[in-house]
Amino acid sequence: MSIEIMRLVVTGTVGAGKSTFIRSASEIDVVDTDRVATDETALLKKKTTVAMDFGRLSFGPNMALHLYGTPGQTRFDFMWDILIKKAHAYILLVAANRPSEFRYARRILTFMNRRVKIPLIIGLTHMDCEGAWTSENIAIALGFVNPQSQPPIIAVNANERDSVVRALIALMQHYIEQAGAA
């Protein structure tokens, strides 16, 4: 009997919580390519992903989610291209407390949407931090001026497994809805 594998990409800006998200969800030790940050990234965190993160979550004996985390830096965008091509769906993580990065998050969104037409949701991290924007304002900053045409936007605490699982369930539900509409 074969195992059905669904590939989900976790993408977003530097420090939005991509690696933490995958570590919180994965049932295996996460394969990562974290290295010491040597550029402006070091102001946010000590290590950064330079290729990808990989984790897995099984849903019974015949279904597994493979979670692929992208690097957040533009200089590694060739990995975005590689990882998104075979993905079934993706989540864009955006740190709600760093509005200076919303334009960059929009660039990532545009990059991905030019390559694939697959379901996505937006996960807002750091919603509990000072200066966090509302989901409505972030949607506008990302270019979604019409609420009917925007993907689902949810709050996510990448450090809490339950929150990450809720985000994955929301992404799966959106995927099923989109598949039914096609």
C-alpha positions in Angstrom: 0.0 0.0 0.0 1.4 3.4 -1.0 1.6 6.4 1.3 -0.1 9.6 0.1 2.3 12.6 0.6 1.2 16.2 0.6 3.9 18.8 0.3 3.4 22.0 2.2 5.8 25.0 2.0 6.3 27.4 4.9 7.7 30.6 3.6 8.0 34.2 4.9 10.3 37.0 6.0 13.4 36.5 8.1 12.5 35.9 11.7 8.8 35.3 11.1 8.9 31.8 12.6 9.3 29.4 9.7 11.9 27.0 11.3 10.1 27.2 14.7 6.8 26.4 13.0 8.2 23.3 11.4 9.9 22.2 14.6 6.6 22.6 16.5 4.7 20.5 14.0 7.2 17.8 13.0 7.0 14.3 14.5 10.6 13.7 13.3 13.8 15.6 14.1 13.8 18.4 11.7 16.4 18.5 9.0 17.7 22.0 8.8 20.4 24.0 7.2 20.8 26.7 9.9 24.0 28.6 9.9 25.3 31.6 11.9 23.8 34.8 10.5 26.5 37.1 9.2 24.5 40.0 7.7 21.7 42.2 8.9 19.8 39.0 9.9 22.1 38.8 12.9 20.2 41.7 14.4 17.1 39.5 14.6 18.5 36.1 15.4 21.8 34.2 15.8 21.2 31.5 13.1 19.4 31.6 9.8 18.2 29.0 7.3 20.3 28.9 4.2 18.6 26.2 2.1 15.6 24.6 3.8 14.0 23.0 6.8 12.2 19.7 6.5 9.7 18.1 8.8 7.0 15.4 8.6 3.6 14.9 10.2 1.6 11.7 9.7 -2.1 11.5 9.5 -2.6 7.8 9.9 -0.7 5.0 8.2 -1.3 6.2 4.6 -1.1 10.0 4.7 1.8 12.3 5.6 2.5 16.0 5.3 6.0 16.9 4.3 6.8 20.4 5.5 9.4 22.4 3.7 10.6 25.7 5.1 12.2 28.3 2.9 15.0 30.6 3.8 13.8 34.2 4.4 16.6 36.0 2.6 16.4 37.1 -1.0 19.9 35.8 -1.7 18.5 32.3 -1.2 15.4 32.8 -3.4 16.6 30.0 -5.8 15.5 27.6 -3.0 12.0 29.3 -3.0 11.7 28.3 -6.6 12.8 24.7 -6.0 10.6 24.2 -3.0 7.4 25.7 -4.3 7.3 23.8 -7.7 6.1 20.5 -6.3 4.1 22.0 -3.4 0.4 21.3 -3.0 -0.2 24.4 -0.8 1.8 27.0 1.2 1.6 29.3 4.2 3.2 32.7 4.2 4.3 33.7 7.7 4.4 37.4 8.4 5.7 39.0 11.7 2.8 41.3 12.5 5.0 43.6 14.7 7.4 44.4 11.9 5.6 46.6 9.3 8.9 47.5 7.7 8.9 43.9 6.4 5.4 43.8 4.9 6.7 45.0 1.5 9.1 42.1 1.5 6.4 39.7 2.5 4.4 41.0 -0.5 7.4 40.3 -2.7 7.6 36.7 -1.5 3.9 36.3 -2.2 4.3 37.7 -5.7 7.3 35.5 -6.3 5.3 32.3 -5.3 2.2 33.3 -7.1 4.1 33.8 -10.4 5.3 30.2 -10.2 2.3 28.3 -8.9 -1.4 28.6 -8.5 -2.0 26.6 -5.3 -3.9 27.3 -2.1 -2.3 29.5 0.5 -3.0 31.0 3.8 -1.3 33.8 5.6 -0.1 33.2 9.2 0.5 36.2 11.4 3.1 35.6 14.0 4.2 37.9 16.8 0.6 39.2 17.2 1.2 39.5 21.0 4.1 41.9 20.5 4.1 45.7 20.9 3.3 47.4 17.6 1.6 44.4 16.0 -0.8 45.4 13.2 -4.3 44.0 12.8 -5.0 41.3 10.3 -7.1 43.7 8.3 -4.3 46.3 7.9 -1.7 43.6 7.1 -4.0 42.2 4.4 -4.1 45.7 2.8 -0.3 46.0 3.1 0.0 42.7 1.3 -2.2 43.9 -1.5 -5.6 42.4 -0.6 -8.0 45.3 -0.7 -11.0 43.1 -1.2 -11.7 40.7 1.7 -13.5 38.3 -0.6 -10.4 37.8 -2.8 -7.9 37.3 0.0 -6.7 34.0 1.3 -7.5 33.0 4.9 -5.5 35.0 7.4 -4.9 33.5 10.9 -2.9 34.2 14.0 -0.1 31.7 14.6 2.2 31.2 17.6 5.0 29.2 16.0 6.2 28.2 19.5 3.0 26.4 20.4 2.3 23.1 18.7 -1.5 23.5 19.1 -1.4 26.8 17.3 0.7 25.4 14.5 -1.6 22.4 14.1 -4.6 24.7 13.9 -2.8 26.6 11.1 -2.1 23.3 9.3 -5.7 22.3 9.6 -6.8 25.7 8.3 -4.4 25.2 5.3 -5.7 21.7 4.6 -9.4 22.9 4.8 -8.6 25.7 2.4 -6.8 23.2 0.1 -9.9 21.0 0.1 -12.2 23.9 -0.5 -10.1 25.1 -3.5 -9.9 21.6 -4.9 -13.7 21.3 -4.7 -14.2 24.7 -6.4 -11.9 23.7 -9.3 
